[in-house]
Amino acid sequence: MAFLSNFHALPKSVFIVLLSLTIPVSANAAGMTGPVQVIDGDTLRIGDVEFGLYGIDAPELEQTCKTSKGEVQRCGDMARQSLTSLLRGRKVVCNDIIPDPDGNPSAMCYVGPISVNESMVADGWALADRRTGDRFVRAEFFAKSRREGLWRGEFMAPWEWRKLN
């Protein structure tokens, strides 16, 4: 794990491209593309199909967190804004993977070769959903080590927040 200690030195864009190249796209995936509507930090709609971003969990829209100075901020809304910025004006291709662990439709989405799912985790606005495996754990480690997004302050994991609310 010594190689992980140098992630903080990589530019974020280089790190995301390198990780994206290691994640295979499902060979039997049916691609969806079209105008994308961002629902929250890990949910999209293309046409009439609403689905989650597979393998990640972003804060709920109502969820708050604290900055490093202790100020309360709406981190769920900030995650949605981050996803909106990432996708704005770009061609997005989403591939159906499998239902998520809760049985909801989920997909891997890409902007060119870049994984949208992984970018949200590497930017620190979503966490790896370990119920789906360890696919995005490295990106989460990267965001945490660079204090990106949620990692700049204090927050509760989205799944813990949902249990309490």
The 8 nearest C-alpha neighbors of each residue, nearest first, counted from 0:
[[1, 2, 3, 4, 5, 137, 6, 140],
 [2, 0, 3, 4, 5, 6, 7, 140],
 [1, 3, 0, 4, 5, 6, 7, 137],
 [4, 2, 1, 5, 0, 6, 141, 137],
 [3, 5, 2, 1, 6, 7, 0, 144],
 [4, 6, 7, 3, 8, 2, 9, 1],
 [7, 5, 8, 9, 3, 4, 141, 14],
 [6, 8, 5, 9, 145, 144, 141, 4],
 [9, 7, 6, 5, 10, 4, 11, 145],
 [10, 8, 6, 7, 11, 14, 13, 5],
 [9, 11, 13, 12, 14, 8, 7, 6],
 [10, 12, 14, 13, 9, 15, 121, 122],
 [11, 13, 15, 14, 10, 16, 9, 17],
 [14, 12, 16, 10, 11, 15, 17, 9],
 [13, 15, 11, 17, 12, 16, 18, 9],
 [16, 14, 18, 12, 17, 13, 19, 11],
 [17, 15, 19, 13, 18, 14, 113, 12],
 [18, 16, 14, 20, 15, 19, 13, 21],
 [17, 19, 15, 21, 20, 16, 14, 22],
 [20, 18, 16, 21, 22, 17, 114, 113],
 [19, 21, 17, 18, 22, 16, 112, 23],
 [20, 22, 18, 19, 23, 17, 16, 24],
 [23, 21, 19, 20, 24, 18, 134, 114],
 [24, 22, 25, 21, 20, 19, 26, 107],
 [23, 25, 26, 22, 28, 94, 107, 27],
 [24, 26, 28, 27, 23, 96, 94, 95],
 [27, 25, 28, 24, 23, 29, 94, 96],
 [28, 26, 25, 29, 96, 95, 24, 94],
 [27, 29, 25, 94, 95, 26, 30, 96],
 [28, 30, 94, 95, 27, 31, 93, 96],
 [29, 31, 94, 93, 28, 92, 32, 95],
 [32, 30, 93, 92, 94, 29, 33, 45],
 [31, 33, 92, 91, 93, 30, 45, 34],
 [32, 34, 45, 35, 31, 91, 46, 90],
 [33, 35, 45, 36, 32, 46, 91, 90],
 [36, 34, 45, 44, 33, 37, 43, 91],
 [35, 37, 44, 43, 38, 45, 34, 83],
 [36, 38, 43, 39, 83, 42, 35, 44],
 [39, 37, 42, 43, 36, 44, 40, 79],
 [38, 40, 79, 42, 41, 37, 60, 78],
 [41, 39, 79, 78, 57, 82, 42, 75],
 [40, 42, 52, 57, 39, 51, 56, 43],
 [43, 41, 51, 39, 38, 50, 52, 40],
 [44, 42, 37, 38, 50, 36, 49, 51],
 [43, 45, 49, 36, 48, 35, 46, 50],
 [46, 44, 35, 48, 34, 33, 47, 36],
 [45, 47, 48, 44, 34, 33, 35, 49],
 [46, 48, 45, 49, 44, 50, 36, 43],
 [49, 47, 45, 44, 46, 50, 43, 104],
 [50, 48, 44, 43, 47, 45, 42, 51],
 [51, 49, 105, 104, 43, 42, 44, 48],
 [50, 52, 42, 105, 41, 53, 43, 104],
 [51, 53, 41, 106, 105, 116, 42, 107],
 [52, 54, 105, 106, 107, 55, 51, 99],
 [55, 53, 128, 131, 127, 52, 56, 135],
 [56, 54, 127, 128, 126, 53, 125, 52],
 [55, 57, 126, 125, 128, 127, 41, 157],
 [56, 58, 125, 40, 41, 126, 157, 124],
 [59, 57, 75, 157, 62, 60, 74, 56],
 [58, 60, 75, 62, 61, 57, 157, 39],
 [59, 61, 75, 76, 62, 58, 39, 74],
 [62, 60, 59, 75, 63, 73, 76, 74],
 [63, 61, 59, 75, 60, 58, 74, 73],
 [64, 62, 73, 74, 72, 71, 61, 75],
 [63, 65, 154, 72, 71, 74, 153, 73],
 [66, 64, 71, 153, 69, 70, 152, 72],
 [65, 67, 152, 69, 68, 70, 153, 71],
 [66, 68, 152, 69, 151, 65, 153, 70],
 [69, 67, 66, 70, 65, 152, 71, 153],
 [68, 70, 66, 65, 67, 71, 152, 153],
 [69, 71, 66, 65, 68, 72, 67, 64],
 [72, 70, 65, 64, 63, 69, 66, 73],
 [71, 73, 63, 64, 74, 65, 70, 66],
 [72, 74, 63, 76, 75, 62, 77, 64],
 [73, 75, 77, 63, 76, 72, 64, 78],
 [76, 74, 60, 58, 59, 78, 62, 77],
 [75, 77, 79, 60, 74, 78, 73, 80],
 [76, 78, 74, 80, 79, 75, 81, 73],
 [79, 77, 40, 81, 124, 75, 76, 80],
 [80, 78, 40, 39, 76, 82, 77, 81],
 [81, 79, 77, 83, 78, 82, 84, 76],
 [80, 82, 78, 84, 79, 83, 77, 85],
 [81, 83, 85, 79, 84, 80, 40, 86],
 [84, 82, 80, 86, 81, 85, 87, 37],
 [85, 83, 81, 87, 82, 86, 80, 79],
 [84, 86, 82, 83, 87, 81, 115, 89],
 [85, 87, 83, 84, 89, 82, 88, 91],
 [88, 86, 84, 89, 83, 85, 82, 90],
 [87, 89, 86, 90, 84, 85, 91, 34],
 [90, 88, 86, 87, 91, 110, 85, 111],
 [89, 91, 110, 92, 88, 32, 33, 111],
 [90, 92, 110, 109, 32, 89, 93, 108],
 [93, 91, 32, 109, 108, 31, 30, 110],
 [94, 92, 108, 31, 30, 107, 106, 109],
 [93, 95, 30, 28, 106, 107, 29, 96],
 [96, 94, 106, 28, 29, 97, 105, 93],
 [95, 97, 106, 94, 28, 105, 107, 25],
 [98, 96, 105, 99, 95, 104, 106, 53],
 [97, 99, 104, 102, 103, 105, 100, 96],
 [98, 100, 102, 101, 103, 105, 97, 104],
 [101, 99, 102, 98, 130, 131, 103, 97],
 [102, 100, 99, 103, 98, 104, 130, 105],
 [101, 103, 98, 99, 100, 104, 97, 105],
 [104, 102, 98, 99, 101, 105, 50, 51],
 [105, 103, 98, 50, 99, 51, 102, 97],
 [106, 104, 51, 53, 50, 52, 98, 99],
 [107, 105, 95, 53, 96, 52, 94, 93],
 [106, 108, 94, 93, 53, 52, 116, 96],
 [109, 107, 93, 115, 92, 114, 106, 94],
 [110, 108, 114, 92, 115, 113, 91, 111],
 [109, 111, 91, 113, 112, 90, 92, 114],
 [110, 112, 113, 109, 91, 90, 92, 114],
 [113, 111, 110, 109, 114, 19, 16, 20],
 [114, 112, 110, 109, 111, 19, 16, 115],
 [115, 113, 109, 117, 116, 19, 108, 118],
 [114, 116, 118, 109, 108, 117, 113, 119],
 [117, 115, 114, 119, 118, 52, 108, 107],
 [116, 118, 120, 114, 119, 115, 121, 135],
 [117, 119, 121, 115, 120, 116, 122, 114],
 [118, 120, 122, 117, 124, 116, 125, 121],
 [119, 121, 125, 123, 117, 118, 122, 126],
 [122, 120, 138, 142, 118, 123, 119, 139],
 [123, 121, 119, 120, 147, 124, 118, 142],
 [122, 124, 148, 147, 120, 142, 121, 149],
 [125, 123, 78, 148, 119, 122, 149, 120],
 [126, 124, 57, 120, 56, 119, 123, 55],
 [127, 125, 56, 120, 55, 57, 139, 128],
 [126, 128, 55, 135, 136, 129, 54, 56],
 [129, 127, 55, 54, 130, 56, 131, 126],
 [128, 130, 132, 131, 127, 133, 54, 136],
 [129, 131, 128, 132, 100, 54, 133, 127],
 [132, 130, 129, 54, 128, 133, 100, 99],
 [133, 131, 129, 130, 134, 128, 54, 135],
 [132, 134, 136, 135, 129, 131, 127, 128],
 [133, 135, 132, 136, 54, 137, 127, 131],
 [136, 134, 127, 138, 137, 133, 117, 139],
 [135, 137, 139, 133, 138, 127, 134, 140],
 [138, 136, 140, 139, 135, 141, 134, 133],
 [137, 139, 121, 141, 135, 140, 136, 120],
 [140, 138, 136, 142, 141, 137, 120, 121],
 [139, 141, 137, 143, 138, 142, 144, 136],
 [140, 142, 138, 144, 139, 143, 6, 137],
 [143, 141, 121, 147, 123, 139, 145, 144],
 [142, 144, 146, 140, 145, 150, 141, 139],
 [143, 145, 141, 142, 146, 140, 7, 6],
 [146, 144, 142, 143, 147, 7, 141, 150],
 [147, 145, 150, 151, 143, 144, 142, 148],
 [146, 148, 123, 142, 150, 145, 122, 151],
 [149, 147, 123, 124, 150, 151, 122, 146],
 [150, 148, 151, 123, 124, 152, 147, 154],
 [149, 151, 146, 147, 148, 152, 143, 123],
 [152, 150, 146, 149, 147, 148, 67, 66],
 [151, 153, 67, 66, 150, 65, 149, 154],
 [154, 152, 65, 64, 66, 150, 67, 155],
 [155, 153, 64, 65, 156, 149, 152, 63],
 [154, 156, 160, 157, 159, 153, 64, 158],
 [155, 157, 159, 158, 160, 154, 58, 126],
 [156, 158, 58, 160, 159, 161, 155, 57],
 [159, 157, 161, 160, 156, 162, 56, 155],
 [160, 158, 162, 156, 157, 161, 155, 163],
 [159, 161, 157, 163, 162, 158, 155, 164],
 [162, 160, 164, 158, 163, 159, 157, 59],
 [163, 161, 159, 160, 164, 158, 157, 156],
 [164, 162, 160, 161, 159, 158, 157, 155],
 [163, 161, 162, 160, 159, 62, 61, 158]]
